[in-house]
Amino acid sequence: QVQLMESGGGLVQAGGSLRLSCTASGSIISSNSMAWYRQAPGKQRDLVAAISSRYITRYADSVKGRFMISRDNAKNTMYLQMNSLKPEDTAVYYCNLDNTRVFLPWGQGTQVTVSS
C-alpha cells in the first residue's frame, strides 16, 4: 500500500519560514501530478499548491507569492517552501495526488503553527 509521509512542520512566528517535505513509497511522486493540502481546525481540507509532472505549478490565491512548490523526481520527494507565514496559515498540511475525487490514503500530515 502506498504511504505518504509529510514532515517539516513546526511552530514559527509570523513572518517566518518553513519547508515541508513529502515522500512516498514507490514512484508515486515522480509519476503523478501532486499537491499540498491543508486543514485548519473545524474547516475543510483545501488545496494549497500543486505541481504537474511537467513542473507546471499553481497556487491558492491566499499563498501566491509566499509559497513555492517543487519536486525532486530523483528523490521521489515534493517540497513546499513557505515564506512570510501568517497566523492564518496554521493548519495540518498534507500531500496527495492533485485531484478532486481520487486520492491515495492520507498520511498523518505535519502541523504548522504560526504565532502572531
ABEGO torsion letter per residue (X at the ends): XBBBBBBGBEBBBBGBBBBBBBBBBEAAAAABBBBBBBBBBGBBBBBABBBBAAGBBBBBAAABGABBBBBBAAAGBBBBBBBGBBAAABBBBBBBBBBAABBBBBBAEBBBBBBX
